Amino acid sequence: MIQLRLKQVDPRELLVVARALVSLPVPIVVNDRADVALAAGAAGVHVGVGDVPANALRQIVPPGFIIGASVGSDEEAARAAGADYVGIGPVFPTTARADTGVTLGLAEFARLAARAALPAVAIGGINSANYRDALGAGASGVAVIRAIFAAADPERAARELSSATES
């Protein structure tokens, strides 16, 4: 799954990019904007703390529409009701984003994943050296930015992480 996250782009431009991506043979999930995801024909949306809650979206989206929710605390885990999966983090220190909050660590990731009771994706500081630790802590998958885009060979890095998380 690819999450399209372009916070500084206006909705019209985001729609153009989302529509271009939906032809890929992988589900596209638009960050924060259910309206853009629906208009583009994307597979779903990933909502954060300040967005429309997953259970409210569930009432208006079509069957099969994927809803992910960001989780970094007990309160946020409770708000994830109605989502199909949660993204929990940051698990490890990261410099990819400035707004990530306090690093949780593996034990807190595992506790929040159990609290949410949904498939959990580990987010934040995930790389080839620690993704197995995240999977061992109960992650259903991992989300990466720098592990691919900062790699000398991004395609190879993506393939290695993808094949390792599928086994």
C-alpha positions as CSV (number, residue, x, y, z in Angstrom):
1,M,0.0,0.0,0.0
2,I,1.2,3.5,-0.8
3,Q,0.1,6.4,1.4
4,L,-0.1,9.7,-0.6
5,R,0.9,12.4,1.9
6,L,1.3,15.9,0.4
7,K,0.2,18.2,3.2
8,Q,1.3,21.4,1.5
9,V,-0.5,20.8,-1.8
10,D,-3.9,22.2,-2.5
11,P,-6.8,19.7,-2.9
12,R,-7.0,20.1,-6.7
13,E,-3.3,19.3,-7.2
14,L,-3.6,16.4,-4.7
15,L,-6.5,15.0,-6.7
16,V,-4.4,15.1,-9.9
17,V,-1.6,13.2,-8.2
18,A,-4.0,10.7,-6.6
19,R,-5.7,10.0,-9.9
20,A,-2.3,9.4,-11.5
21,L,-1.3,6.9,-8.8
22,V,-4.5,4.8,-8.7
23,S,-3.5,3.1,-11.9
24,L,-0.6,1.5,-10.1
25,P,-1.0,-2.2,-9.1
26,V,-1.0,-1.3,-5.4
27,P,-3.7,0.2,-3.2
28,I,-3.4,4.0,-2.8
29,V,-4.5,5.6,0.4
30,V,-4.7,9.4,0.6
31,N,-3.5,11.1,3.8
32,D,-6.2,13.2,5.7
33,R,-8.5,13.8,2.7
34,A,-11.3,11.3,2.4
35,D,-13.0,13.6,-0.2
36,V,-9.9,13.5,-2.4
37,A,-9.5,9.8,-2.0
38,L,-13.1,9.2,-3.0
39,A,-13.0,11.6,-6.0
40,A,-9.7,10.0,-7.2
41,G,-11.0,6.4,-6.9
42,A,-8.3,5.6,-4.3
43,A,-8.5,2.5,-2.1
44,G,-8.9,4.5,1.0
45,V,-7.8,7.3,3.4
46,H,-5.5,7.5,6.4
47,V,-6.8,10.0,9.1
48,G,-4.9,11.7,11.8
49,V,-5.9,13.1,15.2
50,G,-7.4,16.3,13.8
51,D,-9.3,14.7,10.9
52,V,-12.8,13.2,10.7
53,P,-12.8,10.1,13.0
54,A,-12.8,6.7,11.3
55,N,-16.2,5.7,12.7
56,A,-17.8,8.8,11.2
57,L,-16.2,8.2,7.9
58,R,-17.3,4.5,7.9
59,Q,-20.9,5.7,7.8
60,I,-20.4,7.5,4.4
61,V,-17.7,5.7,2.5
62,P,-18.5,2.7,0.2
63,P,-18.0,-0.9,1.3
64,G,-14.4,-2.0,1.0
65,F,-13.0,1.6,1.4
66,I,-9.9,1.3,3.5
67,I,-9.6,3.6,6.6
68,G,-6.4,3.9,8.5
69,A,-6.0,5.9,11.7
70,S,-2.9,7.4,13.3
71,V,-2.3,6.3,16.9
72,G,0.3,7.5,19.4
73,S,-1.6,7.3,22.7
74,D,-4.4,5.5,24.5
75,E,-6.9,8.2,23.6
76,E,-6.0,8.0,19.9
77,A,-6.3,4.2,20.0
78,A,-9.8,4.5,21.3
79,R,-10.6,7.0,18.5
80,A,-9.5,4.5,15.9
81,A,-12.8,2.6,16.2
82,G,-14.1,2.0,12.7
83,A,-10.7,1.9,11.1
84,D,-9.3,-1.1,9.2
85,Y,-5.8,-0.6,10.5
86,V,-3.8,1.8,12.7
87,G,-0.4,3.4,12.1
88,I,1.4,3.6,15.5
89,G,4.4,5.7,16.1
90,P,7.0,7.0,16.0
91,V,8.4,3.7,17.1
92,F,12.0,4.8,16.6
93,P,13.6,8.2,16.5
94,T,13.1,9.8,13.1
95,T,14.0,13.0,11.3
96,A,11.7,12.4,8.3
97,R,9.0,14.6,9.8
98,A,9.1,17.3,12.4
99,D,5.6,16.7,13.9
100,T,6.0,13.0,14.9
101,G,5.8,13.4,18.7
102,V,7.6,11.4,21.4
103,T,9.4,8.2,20.3
104,L,7.3,5.3,21.7
105,G,9.7,2.3,21.5
106,L,8.8,-1.3,20.8
107,A,7.1,-2.0,24.2
108,E,4.7,0.9,23.9
109,F,4.1,0.1,20.2
110,A,3.0,-3.4,21.3
111,R,0.8,-2.1,24.1
112,L,-1.0,0.4,21.8
113,A,-1.4,-2.2,19.1
114,A,-3.1,-4.5,21.6
115,R,-5.3,-1.7,22.8
116,A,-6.4,-0.7,19.3
117,A,-7.1,-4.4,18.5
118,L,-6.6,-3.7,14.8
119,P,-3.8,-4.6,12.4
120,A,-1.0,-2.2,13.3
121,V,1.6,-0.6,11.1
122,A,4.8,0.5,12.7
123,I,5.8,4.1,11.7
124,G,8.8,6.2,12.4
125,G,12.5,5.5,12.0
126,I,11.8,2.1,10.4
127,N,14.8,0.9,8.4
128,S,16.5,-2.3,7.3
129,A,18.2,-2.7,10.7
130,N,15.1,-2.6,12.8
131,Y,12.0,-3.5,10.8
132,R,12.3,-7.1,12.1
133,D,12.1,-5.8,15.7
134,A,8.9,-3.9,14.8
135,L,7.4,-7.1,13.2
136,G,8.4,-9.0,16.3
137,A,6.6,-6.5,18.5
138,G,3.4,-7.3,16.7
139,A,3.4,-5.0,13.6
140,S,1.4,-6.3,10.7
141,G,3.5,-4.1,8.5
142,V,5.9,-1.2,8.5
143,A,5.7,2.3,7.0
144,V,8.9,3.8,5.6
145,I,10.1,7.0,4.0
146,R,13.9,7.4,4.5
147,A,14.6,3.6,4.3
148,I,13.6,3.9,0.7
149,F,14.1,7.5,-0.4
150,A,17.5,7.9,1.3
151,A,18.8,4.6,0.0
152,A,21.5,4.5,-2.7
153,D,19.2,2.2,-4.7
154,P,15.6,3.0,-3.7
155,E,14.0,0.3,-5.8
156,R,16.2,-2.4,-4.3
157,A,15.5,-1.1,-0.8
158,A,11.8,-1.1,-1.4
159,R,11.9,-4.7,-2.8
160,E,14.0,-5.9,0.1
161,L,11.6,-4.4,2.7
162,S,8.6,-5.6,0.8
163,S,9.8,-9.2,0.4
164,A,10.9,-9.4,4.0
165,T,7.6,-8.2,5.4
166,E,5.6,-10.6,3.2
167,S,7.4,-13.7,4.5
